[in-house]
Amino acid sequence: MKESDVILTPLFQADAELKYRPAIVLREMPLSYKDLLVCGISTQLNQNIPGFDEIISPVDVDFASSELHSESLIRLGFLGVVPRRLVRGTLGTISKERHIRLLQKLAIYLTDSTIN
C-alpha cells in the first residue's frame, strides 16, 4: 500500500455506522504504526463541494487505473485515519498529479484562515 492507492477500508458514516468503503491514501502518518490518512470515495455526486472535492470519471486518464466501477466523487471532507491492518486490500491507484492536487487543496483549506 502506498500514497495515491485506492483501497477498501472501514470509514465512519454520517450515521456513525462503520462501513467498508473505497478511499484514497493521502498520506502515511509518521507514527510507528504507519496508520493511513485517507479520504472517502462516493458515487453520490450530488455531495460534491466544487473547488474542493474532485469527480473522477471514465474520461479521466487515471480512471482505469483507479479500478472504480463508475464515476465517483473523491471527498476531501470525508477524512479518516485508519490502521493498515484494517485495510481489506488495494483496488487501484490515482495519478500522481491528482494525488498532489488533492493534497494541495487540503493544505490550502487547512492553512487559510479566510476560508469559511
N, C-alpha and C positions, 0 to 999 in steps of 0.2 A: 504494500500500500504506500502511495506517495501523494504529495500535494498535487492537486488537479484531478485526482481519480474520482470517478463516480462510484459510490459504494452503497451498500444496503446496510442500514444501521438503525437502531431504535432512537426515535425522537419523540419528545412530549408534544402532544397535540393541544389545541386551544382548550379542549375539554379535560385536560390533564391525563388523558389516556396515553400510554406509551405504545407506539406503533412502529414497526419496521418500515422505513421509507428510503427512497433514494436520496442521496445527499452528495455534495461535493466537498472534498477535503480541501479546506482553505489553508490551514497551517497545522504542522505538528507542534504541539505545545512543548515548552522547554523543560518540563519536569521529567524525572527519571522514568515515569511510566509511559511517556510518549503518547499521551492522550491526543485526540484529534479535534481541532476546531472545524466544524462543518456547517454548511448551510443547506437547508432542505430544498427539495425539488418537488414541484406540484404540477398537476395538469390543469389546475384551476387558474386559468389565465386571467380571469376577472380580478384576481388578487394582486395583479401587477402594480407596483409603485413605479411609474415612469421616471427614468433617470437614476433609479436606484437598483431595482431588480432587473433581470435580463431574461428575455424569452429565447429559448434555443429551439430552432425549427429545422425541418428536413432540408431547407435550402442553405443552412449554415455548414461551413466546411468541417466543423468538428461534431456535427450531429451524429454521423455514422459511428465515429469512434466513441461517442458517449454511451452507445448501446441503449439509449432511451427509445421507447416504442412509439411515442407521439410527441408533438410539440409540447414543450414544458416550460414552466416558469422557475428560474433559479431565484430563490427568495433570500436576499441578504438580510432581511429582517427575521428570518426563521433560523436562528443560530443555535448551536448546541456544542458541548464538549463531551465527547464520548470516548470511553476506553477502547483501545484496539481490540481487546478480547471479545467485545460485544458486536463487532462488525461481522456480518454474515458473509461478506465477500465483496469483491470488486466487480462492477458491471462494465465499466469502460473508463474513458478519460475525456476531458475537455482540452482545448488548445491552450498552449502556454499564454498566448495573447489574451484569451478570455479570462484565464486564471488571474493574470496580472491586473486586468481591468477590474475584476471583482474585488481584489484586494485594495486597489486604489480607491474605488468607490467607498468601500467600507472605511478605509483610513480617513478619507476626507470627511465622511459623516461623523466619525468618532472624534475628530480633532477640530472641526469647525463649529465654534460656539454660536455662529449666526444662523445655522440651520435649525429649523424647528421640526 
